[in-house]
């Protein structure tokens, strides 16, 4: 097992979920997104013992939280992983809302958010360094990844 808690795996291993490495995962995601996350929790996705992605939960203000996702491997995403990513905020923390902010011009990320089930609520003028931000939300009854909604 490596120093960061990740196991070395064979070449074609599935993605594993990494818990308990909040700082390392948040740093990795932050580097990918050009953000700095403090006072946050994170779940990582690893293949062959190396991080390939992560989700950071930040700006927790009961009853809502922000969620940021980054990945370098398009094959990270499985139903099981998504269930874990949404179970933490909705079931463990009991939040009533997850918010994501996306560069309004980044159509691939916006489409990904919408495929996950996020709903576009507003465009925030000049909210990001590079321009406008698209604000998305998800409420618990809109989340198809929770156990009671596994048919979606």
N, CA, C and O atoms as a DFTB+ gen file, in Angstrom:
608 C
 N C O
     1  1       0.856      -1.182       0.000
     2  2       0.000       0.000       0.000
     3  2       0.892       1.232       0.000
     4  3       1.868       1.306       0.746
     5  1       0.556       2.173      -0.823
     6  2       1.344       3.393      -0.939
     7  2       1.160       4.275       0.288
     8  3       0.255       4.060       1.095
     9  1       2.030       5.267       0.413
    10  2       2.001       6.186       1.550
    11  2       0.664       6.921       1.678
    12  3       0.234       7.232       2.789
    13  1       0.002       7.201       0.544
    14  2      -1.259       7.942       0.571
    15  2      -2.468       7.041       0.818
    16  3      -3.605       7.512       0.782
    17  1      -2.239       5.764       1.067
    18  2      -3.344       4.858       1.370
    19  2      -3.933       4.163       0.164
    20  3      -4.840       3.345       0.311
    21  1      -3.442       4.466      -1.028
    22  2      -3.944       3.840      -2.238
    23  2      -3.159       2.567      -2.502
    24  3      -1.946       2.521      -2.298
    25  1      -3.855       1.539      -2.955
    26  2      -3.183       0.285      -3.239
    27  2      -2.709       0.255      -4.681
    28  3      -3.354       0.799      -5.577
    29  1      -1.568      -0.393      -4.889
    30  2      -1.107      -0.612      -6.254
    31  2      -1.898      -1.778      -6.819
    32  3      -2.039      -2.816      -6.172
    33  1      -2.415      -1.604      -8.028
    34  2      -3.267      -2.612      -8.648
    35  2      -2.711      -2.997     -10.013
    36  3      -1.787      -2.364     -10.523
    37  1      -3.287      -4.040     -10.594
    38  2      -2.925      -4.477     -11.937
    39  2      -3.359      -3.475     -12.989
    40  3      -3.993      -2.470     -12.668
    41  1      -3.024      -3.739     -14.232
    42  2      -3.217      -2.775     -15.323
    43  2      -4.679      -2.483     -15.642
    44  3      -5.011      -1.331     -15.920
    45  1      -5.542      -3.449     -15.615
    46  2      -6.923      -3.252     -16.061
    47  2      -7.918      -3.360     -14.916
    48  3      -9.000      -3.929     -15.061
    49  1      -7.542      -2.824     -13.822
    50  2      -8.388      -2.888     -12.637
    51  2      -9.539      -1.899     -12.735
    52  3      -9.438      -0.876     -13.412
    53  1     -10.625      -2.211     -12.058
    54  2     -11.743      -1.269     -12.020
    55  2     -11.402      -0.062     -11.145
    56  3     -10.400      -0.044     -10.430
    57  1     -12.248       0.911     -11.228
    58  2     -12.090       2.103     -10.404
    59  2     -12.451       1.747      -8.963
    60  3     -13.454       1.078      -8.713
    61  1     -11.636       2.192      -8.033
    62  2     -11.937       2.007      -6.617
    63  2     -12.226       3.372      -6.008
    64  3     -11.724       4.400      -6.464
    65  1     -13.052       3.350      -4.962
    66  2     -13.425       4.579      -4.272
    67  2     -12.488       4.756      -3.085
    68  3     -12.225       3.805      -2.348
    69  1     -11.983       5.981      -2.901
    70  2     -11.009       6.280      -1.858
    71  2     -11.648       7.213      -0.832
    72  3     -12.069       8.325      -1.149
    73  1     -11.706       6.729       0.397
    74  2     -12.211       7.530       1.516
    75  2     -11.063       7.829       2.470
    76  3     -10.067       7.104       2.497
    77  1     -11.201       8.899       3.256
    78  2     -10.236       9.194       4.299
    79  2      -8.983       9.910       3.832
    80  3      -8.044      10.077       4.610
    81  1      -8.950      10.332       2.588
    82  2      -7.811      11.082       2.040
    83  2      -8.299      12.443       1.558
    84  3      -7.951      12.885       0.463
    85  1      -9.110      13.106       2.389
    86  2      -9.752      14.356       1.985
    87  2      -8.757      15.379       1.447
    88  3      -8.963      15.947       0.374
    89  1      -7.698      15.609       2.180
    90  2      -6.730      16.644       1.797
    91  2      -6.077      16.326       0.450
    92  3      -5.960      17.197      -0.412
    93  1      -5.653      15.070       0.276
    94  2      -4.987      14.681      -0.959
    95  2      -5.931      14.775      -2.151
    96  3      -5.557      15.295      -3.202
    97  1      -7.158      14.269      -1.990
    98  2      -8.131      14.300      -3.081
    99  2      -8.519      15.744      -3.396
   100  3      -8.587      16.123      -4.566
   101  1      -8.774      16.554      -2.364
   102  2      -9.143      17.954      -2.591
   103  2      -8.014      18.708      -3.303
   104  3      -8.269      19.548      -4.165
   105  1      -6.776      18.403      -2.937
   106  2      -5.642      19.044      -3.612
   107  2      -5.600      18.633      -5.085
   108  3      -5.388      19.473      -5.959
   109  1      -5.803      17.337      -5.359
   110  2      -5.790      16.825      -6.736
   111  2      -6.899      17.482      -7.558
   112  3      -6.652      17.970      -8.660
   113  1      -8.120      17.492      -7.021
   114  2      -9.252      18.100      -7.724
   115  2      -8.998      19.595      -7.918
   116  3      -9.243      20.135      -8.998
   117  1      -8.513      20.254      -6.883
   118  2      -8.214      21.674      -6.972
   119  2      -7.207      21.997      -8.056
   120  3      -7.344      22.988      -8.774
   121  1      -6.196      21.154      -8.169
   122  2      -5.187      21.354      -9.215
   123  2      -5.825      21.223     -10.599
   124  3      -5.515      22.002     -11.500
   125  1      -6.704      20.253     -10.769
   126  2      -7.378      20.054     -12.059
   127  2      -8.317      21.211     -12.399
   128  3      -8.432      21.598     -13.562
   129  1      -8.984      21.758     -11.388
   130  2      -9.989      22.809     -11.604
   131  2      -9.441      24.222     -11.389
   132  3     -10.166      25.201     -11.563
   133  1      -8.173      24.327     -11.013
   134  2      -7.552      25.629     -10.705
   135  2      -8.310      26.321      -9.567
   136  3      -8.610      27.514      -9.625
   137  1      -8.606      25.536      -8.540
   138  2      -9.310      26.014      -7.347
   139  2      -8.493      25.614      -6.121
   140  3      -7.600      24.771      -6.201
   141  1      -8.809      26.226      -5.006
   142  2      -8.215      25.804      -3.744
   143  2      -9.357      25.505      -2.785
   144  3     -10.204      26.361      -2.527
   145  1      -9.373      24.295      -2.265
   146  2     -10.429      23.873      -1.357
   147  2      -9.870      23.767       0.057
   148  3      -8.834      23.140       0.277
   149  1     -10.555      24.377       1.005
   150  2     -10.218      24.232       2.411
   151  2     -11.491      23.851       3.145
   152  3     -12.592      24.078       2.642
   153  1     -11.353      23.288       4.303
   154  2     -12.508      22.892       5.108
   155  2     -13.525      22.139       4.265
   156  3     -14.663      22.577       4.095
   157  1     -13.097      21.005       3.744
   158  2     -13.942      20.240       2.835
   159  2     -13.792      18.749       3.119
   160  3     -12.918      18.327       3.876
   161  1     -14.645      17.981       2.509
   162  2     -14.550      16.526       2.507
   163  2     -14.443      16.110       1.056
   164  3     -14.868      16.843       0.163
   165  1     -13.872      14.927       0.811
   166  2     -13.679      14.499      -0.572
   167  2     -13.743      12.982      -0.673
   168  3     -13.441      12.257       0.275
   169  1     -14.142      12.534      -1.838
   170  2     -14.112      11.122      -2.199
   171  2     -13.281      11.028      -3.471
   172  3     -13.521      11.763      -4.430
   173  1     -12.307      10.129      -3.482
   174  2     -11.454       9.966      -4.647
   175  2     -11.837       8.743      -5.456
   176  3     -12.514       7.840      -4.964
   177  1     -11.396       8.727      -6.699
   178  2     -11.567       7.586      -7.596
   179  2     -10.173       7.211      -8.064
   180  3      -9.429       8.058      -8.558
   181  1      -9.820       5.945      -7.909
   182  2      -8.468       5.512      -8.251
   183  2      -8.507       4.302      -9.168
   184  3      -9.430       3.488      -9.130
   185  1      -7.481       4.216      -9.986
   186  2      -7.262       3.034     -10.819
   187  2      -5.770       2.762     -10.755
   188  3      -4.951       3.674     -10.866
   189  1      -5.434       1.509     -10.575
   190  2      -4.027       1.107     -10.504
   191  2      -3.264       1.881      -9.427
   192  3      -2.075       2.158      -9.585
   193  1      -3.947       2.230      -8.333
   194  2      -3.300       2.899      -7.218
   195  2      -3.088       4.388      -7.383
   196  3      -2.489       5.029      -6.520
   197  1      -3.580       4.954      -8.498
   198  2      -3.391       6.390      -8.744
   199  2      -4.747       7.074      -8.863
   200  3      -5.684       6.523      -9.439
   201  1      -4.838       8.274      -8.315
   202  2      -6.074       9.039      -8.447
   203  2      -6.332       9.371      -9.907
   204  3      -5.437       9.797     -10.637
   205  1      -7.585       9.162     -10.316
   206  2      -8.009       9.551     -11.663
   207  2      -9.166      10.541     -11.575
   208  3      -9.638      11.045     -12.593
   209  1      -9.620      10.817     -10.350
   210  2     -10.715      11.760     -10.194
   211  2     -11.112      11.898      -8.751
   212  3     -10.609      11.206      -7.865
   213  1     -12.039      12.820      -8.542
   214  2     -12.540      13.013      -7.189
   215  2     -13.691      13.990      -7.163
   216  3     -13.910      14.763      -8.095
   217  1     -14.409      13.931      -6.079
   218  2     -15.481      14.880      -5.823
   219  2     -15.179      15.545      -4.493
   220  3     -14.848      14.881      -3.510
   221  1     -15.299      16.874      -4.475
   222  2     -15.042      17.647      -3.262
   223  2     -16.353      18.284      -2.828
   224  3     -17.060      18.899      -3.628
   225  1     -16.664      18.127      -1.551
   226  2     -17.847      18.744      -0.937
   227  2     -17.339      19.923      -0.120
   228  3     -16.541      19.745       0.800
   229  1     -17.796      21.119      -0.449
   230  2     -17.263      22.321       0.190
   231  2     -18.372      23.348       0.363
   232  3     -19.493      23.159      -0.110
   233  1     -18.044      24.429       1.042
   234  2     -19.008      25.501       1.328
   235  2     -20.295      24.947       1.950
   236  3     -21.404      25.297       1.547
   237  1     -20.114      24.086       2.927
   238  2     -21.259      23.487       3.624
   239  2     -21.896      24.530       4.528
   240  3     -21.291      25.005       5.490
   241  1     -23.106      24.863       4.200
   242  2     -23.919      25.769       5.003
   243  2     -25.265      25.090       5.159
   244  3     -26.111      25.144       4.266
   245  1     -25.452      24.456       6.291
   246  2     -26.671      23.685       6.508
   247  2     -27.879      24.521       6.102
   248  3     -28.039      25.629       6.612
   249  1     -28.713      24.047       5.226
   250  2     -28.872      22.674       4.749
   251  2     -28.342      22.427       3.334
   252  3     -28.875      21.563       2.636
   253  1     -27.309      23.156       2.885
   254  2     -26.825      22.952       1.522
   255  2     -25.311      22.805       1.493
   256  3     -24.609      23.153       2.442
   257  1     -24.833      22.277       0.371
   258  2     -23.403      22.066       0.181
   259  2     -23.085      22.219      -1.290
   260  3     -23.934      21.978      -2.148
   261  1     -21.848      22.624      -1.579
   262  2     -21.379      22.670      -2.958
   263  2     -20.594      21.405      -3.251
   264  3     -19.995      20.801      -2.361
   265  1     -20.610      21.018      -4.516
   266  2     -19.940      19.806      -4.969
   267  2     -19.147      20.151      -6.225
   268  3     -19.674      20.772      -7.148
   269  1     -17.868      19.744      -6.255
   270  2     -17.021      19.947      -7.426
   271  2     -16.406      18.611      -7.809
   272  3     -15.928      17.872      -6.949
   273  1     -16.417      18.304      -9.096
   274  2     -15.916      17.026      -9.603
   275  2     -14.846      17.289     -10.652
   276  3     -14.980      18.195     -11.476
   277  1     -13.781      16.488     -10.614
   278  2     -12.764      16.518     -11.671
   279  2     -12.305      15.090     -11.923
   280  3     -12.268      14.270     -11.006
   281  1     -11.957      14.800     -13.161
   282  2     -11.446      13.485     -13.514
   283  2     -10.556      13.589     -14.747
   284  3     -10.718      14.489     -15.572
   285  1      -9.630      12.672     -14.859
   286  2      -8.775      12.592     -16.040
   287  2      -9.078      11.338     -16.846
   288  3      -8.412      11.064     -17.844
   289  1     -10.070      10.580     -16.421
   290  2     -10.408       9.324     -17.080
   291  2     -11.914       9.262     -17.282
   292  3     -12.655       9.217     -16.300
   293  1     -12.390       9.257     -18.518
   294  2     -13.834       9.257     -18.750
   295  2     -14.529       7.979     -18.281
   296  3     -15.758       7.948     -18.216
   297  1     -13.790       6.941     -17.958
   298  2     -14.406       5.682     -17.541
   299  2     -14.463       5.523     -16.026
   300  3     -14.562       4.401     -15.530
   301  1     -14.403       6.633     -15.282
   302  2     -14.464       6.591     -13.817
   303  2     -15.879       6.353     -13.324
   304  3     -16.073       5.815     -12.234
   305  1     -16.853       6.742     -14.099
   306  2     -18.223       6.904     -13.634
   307  2     -19.037       5.622     -13.765
   308  3     -19.296       5.149     -14.872
   309  1     -19.439       5.062     -12.614
   310  2     -20.346       3.919     -12.597
   311  2     -21.529       4.267     -11.699
   312  3     -21.454       5.198     -10.897
   313  1     -22.608       3.524     -11.836
   314  2     -23.776       3.753     -10.983
   315  2     -23.417       3.608      -9.507
   316  3     -23.890       4.377      -8.670
   317  1     -22.590       2.632      -9.193
   318  2     -22.191       2.410      -7.808
   319  2     -21.420       3.610      -7.260
   320  3     -21.667       4.044      -6.135
   321  1     -20.498       4.139      -8.039
   322  2     -19.720       5.300      -7.599
   323  2     -20.637       6.506      -7.435
   324  3     -20.527       7.239      -6.452
   325  1     -21.538       6.715      -8.386
   326  2     -22.452       7.860      -8.280
   327  2     -23.352       7.730      -7.055
   328  3     -23.643       8.722      -6.386
   329  1     -23.787       6.520      -6.768
   330  2     -24.604       6.312      -5.563
   331  2     -23.824       6.756      -4.332
   332  3     -24.379       7.422      -3.457
   333  1     -22.542       6.394      -4.251
   334  2     -21.721       6.788      -3.109
   335  2     -21.514       8.298      -3.059
   336  3     -21.532       8.899      -1.985
   337  1     -21.318       8.906      -4.228
   338  2     -21.089      10.356      -4.290
   339  2     -22.295      11.154      -3.808
   340  3     -22.132      12.225      -3.224
   341  1     -23.495      10.648      -4.043
   342  2     -24.694      11.377      -3.637
   343  2     -25.249      10.909      -2.292
   344  3     -26.000      11.641      -1.648
   345  1     -24.892       9.709      -1.865
   346  2     -25.316       9.231      -0.550
   347  2     -24.672      10.064       0.551
   348  3     -25.328      10.397       1.538
   349  1     -23.400      10.400       0.394
   350  2     -22.722      11.169       1.439
   351  2     -23.455      12.478       1.750
   352  3     -23.818      12.687       2.908
   353  1     -23.688      13.355       0.796
   354  2     -24.348      14.616       1.175
   355  2     -25.807      14.450       1.560
   356  3     -26.262      15.051       2.533
   357  1     -26.550      13.639       0.807
   358  2     -27.987      13.555       1.061
   359  2     -28.341      12.679       2.256
   360  3     -29.214      13.041       3.045
   361  1     -27.685      11.541       2.400
   362  2     -28.028      10.611       3.488
   363  2     -27.210      10.866       4.749
   364  3     -27.776      10.957       5.838
   365  1     -25.899      10.981       4.623
   366  2     -25.069      11.143       5.811
   367  2     -25.170      12.553       6.394
   368  3     -25.364      12.722       7.598
   369  1     -25.037      13.558       5.536
   370  2     -25.117      14.935       6.041
   371  2     -26.557      15.424       6.165
   372  3     -26.844      16.322       6.957
   373  1     -27.448      14.844       5.394
   374  2     -28.845      15.257       5.428
   375  2     -29.105      16.602       4.767
   376  3     -30.053      17.298       5.130
   377  1     -28.258      16.980       3.783
   378  2     -28.493      18.258       3.126
   379  2     -29.762      18.208       2.294
   380  3     -30.209      17.141       1.872
   381  1     -30.330      19.376       2.068
   382  2     -31.537      19.498       1.255
   383  2     -31.212      19.974      -0.151
   384  3     -32.094      20.054      -1.006
   385  1     -29.933      20.292      -0.391
   386  2     -29.550      20.841      -1.689
   387  2     -28.056      20.660      -1.930
   388  3     -27.236      20.877      -1.039
   389  1     -27.720      20.257      -3.161
   390  2     -26.339      20.287      -3.639
   391  2     -26.301      21.328      -4.742
   392  3     -27.159      21.347      -5.625
   393  1     -25.295      22.198      -4.686
   394  2     -25.109      23.232      -5.698
   395  2     -23.797      22.987      -6.416
   396  3     -22.802      22.613      -5.794
   397  1     -23.791      23.197      -7.725
   398  2     -22.552      23.201      -8.496
   399  2     -22.502      24.479      -9.322
   400  3     -23.523      24.966      -9.807
   401  1     -21.295      25.009      -9.470
   402  2     -21.056      26.160     -10.337
   403  2     -20.144      25.714     -11.466
   404  3     -19.133      25.048     -11.240
   405  1     -20.513      26.088     -12.681
   406  2     -19.786      25.672     -13.870
   407  2     -19.559      26.897     -14.746
   408  3     -20.422      27.770     -14.832
   409  1     -18.410      26.962     -15.389
   410  2     -18.188      28.005     -16.394
   411  2     -19.344      27.926     -17.394
   412  3     -19.569      26.882     -18.006
   413  1     -20.062      29.012     -17.555
   414  2     -21.258      29.025     -18.406
   415  2     -20.949      28.654     -19.856
   416  3     -21.837      28.200     -20.577
   417  1     -19.702      28.840     -20.291
   418  2     -19.317      28.513     -21.671
   419  2     -18.864      27.061     -21.835
   420  3     -18.647      26.609     -22.959
   421  1     -18.720      26.330     -20.737
   422  2     -18.199      24.961     -20.801
   423  2     -19.352      23.976     -21.034
   424  3     -19.875      23.375     -20.095
   425  1     -19.727      23.830     -22.287
   426  2     -20.869      22.990     -22.635
   427  2     -20.684      21.508     -22.278
   428  3     -21.654      20.885     -21.846
   429  1     -19.494      20.909     -22.433
   430  2     -19.358      19.502     -22.036
   431  2     -19.617      19.271     -20.541
   432  3     -20.268      18.294     -20.172
   433  1     -19.115      20.157     -19.686
   434  2     -19.332      19.996     -18.246
   435  2     -20.795      20.268     -17.903
   436  3     -21.373      19.589     -17.055
   437  1     -21.382      21.243     -18.550
   438  2     -22.807      21.526     -18.316
   439  2     -23.653      20.317     -18.710
   440  3     -24.581      19.951     -17.990
   441  1     -23.344      19.703     -19.834
   442  2     -24.083      18.521     -20.277
   443  2     -23.882      17.358     -19.301
   444  3     -24.824      16.618     -19.017
   445  1     -22.665      17.197     -18.791
   446  2     -22.393      16.153     -17.799
   447  2     -23.238      16.383     -16.542
   448  3     -23.867      15.452     -16.039
   449  1     -23.252      17.613     -16.040
   450  2     -24.077      17.927     -14.865
   451  2     -25.534      17.560     -15.112
   452  3     -26.190      16.983     -14.246
   453  1     -26.032      17.893     -16.284
   454  2     -27.432      17.603     -16.598
   455  2     -27.678      16.105     -16.715
   456  3     -28.740      15.630     -16.315
   457  1     -26.721      15.348     -17.255
   458  2     -26.866      13.882     -17.298
   459  2     -26.885      13.293     -15.888
   460  3     -27.553      12.289     -15.641
   461  1     -26.148      13.921     -14.959
   462  2     -26.183      13.463     -13.562
   463  2     -27.525      13.765     -12.902
   464  3     -27.879      13.142     -11.901
   465  1     -28.264      14.708     -13.451
   466  2     -29.560      15.066     -12.893
   467  2     -29.616      16.449     -12.278
   468  3     -30.636      16.826     -11.701
   469  1     -28.529      17.220     -12.391
   470  2     -28.550      18.584     -11.887
   471  2     -29.446      19.445     -12.773
   472  3     -29.537      19.222     -13.980
   473  1     -30.098      20.419     -12.170
   474  2     -31.019      21.312     -12.865
   475  2     -30.436      22.716     -12.878
   476  3     -30.047      23.249     -11.838
   477  1     -30.379      23.311     -14.070
   478  2     -29.858      24.666     -14.212
   479  2     -30.853      25.643     -13.608
   480  3     -32.029      25.645     -13.971
   481  1     -30.380      26.472     -12.687
   482  2     -31.246      27.454     -12.034
   483  2     -30.989      28.876     -12.494
   484  3     -31.927      29.665     -12.611
   485  1     -29.735      29.217     -12.758
   486  2     -29.433      30.610     -13.077
   487  2     -28.062      30.707     -13.725
   488  3     -27.240      29.796     -13.627
   489  1     -27.837      31.822     -14.382
   490  2     -26.517      32.184     -14.862
   491  2     -26.091      33.417     -14.078
   492  3     -26.794      34.428     -14.052
   493  1     -24.938      33.319     -13.444
   494  2     -24.430      34.385     -12.586
   495  2     -23.399      35.201     -13.354
   496  3     -22.318      34.704     -13.668
   497  1     -23.727      36.431     -13.652
   498  2     -22.875      37.320     -14.443
   499  2     -21.544      37.569     -13.726
   500  3     -21.520      37.971     -12.562
   501  1     -20.435      37.323     -14.440
   502  2     -19.074      37.591     -13.953
   503  2     -18.781      36.964     -12.591
   504  3     -18.068      37.552     -11.778
   505  1     -19.319      35.794     -12.344
   506  2     -19.095      35.120     -11.065
   507  2     -17.773      34.345     -11.027
   508  3     -17.321      33.949      -9.953
   509  1     -17.160      34.130     -12.177
   510  2     -15.888      33.416     -12.261
   511  2     -14.826      34.335     -12.851
   512  3     -15.144      35.351     -13.470
   513  1     -13.572      33.972     -12.655
   514  2     -12.467      34.769     -13.202
   515  2     -12.597      34.955     -14.704
   516  3     -12.274      36.017     -15.238
   517  1     -13.073      33.912     -15.387
   518  2     -13.145      33.943     -16.846
   519  2     -14.511      34.328     -17.386
   520  3     -14.724      34.288     -18.598
   521  1     -15.441      34.699     -16.517
   522  2     -16.755      35.087     -17.023
   523  2     -17.897      34.588     -16.164
   524  3     -17.798      34.514     -14.940
   525  1     -18.975      34.250     -16.831
   526  2     -20.211      33.874     -16.157
   527  2     -20.165      32.441     -15.625
   528  3     -19.422      31.598     -16.126
   529  1     -20.976      32.190     -14.602
   530  2     -21.110      30.853     -14.028
   531  2     -22.549      30.375     -14.207
   532  3     -23.502      31.132     -14.021
   533  1     -22.680      29.111     -14.569
   534  2     -23.989      28.472     -14.591
   535  2     -24.167      27.799     -13.238
   536  3     -23.320      27.012     -12.816
   537  1     -25.259      28.102     -12.564
   538  2     -25.545      27.546     -11.246
   539  2     -26.543      26.402     -11.414
   540  3     -27.609      26.567     -12.008
   541  1     -26.172      25.239     -10.877
   542  2     -27.011      24.037     -10.939
   543  2     -27.360      23.592      -9.533
   544  3     -26.629      23.860      -8.580
   545  1     -28.477      22.914      -9.420
   546  2     -28.911      22.383      -8.127
   547  2     -29.409      20.960      -8.294
   548  3     -29.812      20.534      -9.376
   549  1     -29.364      20.231      -7.164
   550  2     -30.021      18.937      -7.053
   551  2     -30.588      18.843      -5.651
   552  3     -29.903      19.128      -4.668
   553  1     -31.858      18.437      -5.570
   554  2     -32.538      18.194      -4.303
   555  2     -32.662      16.688      -4.120
   556  3     -32.599      15.950      -5.104
   557  1     -32.836      16.212      -2.898
   558  2     -32.877      14.762      -2.678
   559  2     -33.911      14.034      -3.539
   560  3     -33.629      12.955      -4.060
   561  1     -35.100      14.610      -3.692
   562  2     -36.122      13.908      -4.485
   563  2     -35.866      13.993      -5.990
   564  3     -36.590      13.376      -6.772
   565  1     -34.850      14.744      -6.403
   566  2     -34.454      14.819      -7.809
   567  2     -33.274      13.897      -8.117
   568  3     -32.878      13.760      -9.274
   569  1     -32.718      13.270      -7.091
   570  2     -31.508      12.464      -7.251
   571  2     -31.858      11.015      -7.563
   572  3     -32.368      10.288      -6.711
   573  1     -31.579      10.613      -8.779
   574  2     -31.878       9.231      -9.194
   575  2     -30.836       8.230      -8.702
   576  3     -30.994       7.028      -8.913
   577  1     -29.778       8.704      -8.051
   578  2     -28.701       7.811      -7.608
   579  2     -28.888       7.301      -6.187
   580  3     -28.141       6.427      -5.745
   581  1     -29.878       7.831      -5.456
   582  2     -30.125       7.349      -4.106
   583  2     -30.812       5.994      -4.147
   584  3     -31.478       5.670      -5.131
   585  1     -30.663       5.204      -3.101
   586  2     -31.150       3.829      -3.050
   587  2     -32.628       3.712      -3.435
   588  3     -33.013       2.779      -4.140
   589  1     -33.445       4.646      -2.980
   590  2     -34.877       4.515      -3.278
   591  2     -35.193       4.828      -4.731
   592  3     -36.306       4.581      -5.195
   593  1     -34.210       5.375      -5.456
   594  2     -34.428       5.756      -6.854
   595  2     -33.462       5.061      -7.795
   596  3     -33.005       5.691      -8.749
   597  1     -33.130       3.808      -7.580
   598  2     -32.108       3.143      -8.376
   599  2     -32.578       2.771      -9.771
   600  3     -31.768       2.304     -10.572
   601  1     -33.839       2.954     -10.095
   602  2     -34.317       2.593     -11.420
   603  2     -33.861       3.558     -12.492
   604  3     -33.946       3.220     -13.672
   605  1     -33.378       4.755     -12.142
   606  2     -33.010       5.772     -13.127
   607  2     -31.669       5.619     -13.605
   608  3     -31.218       6.404     -14.439
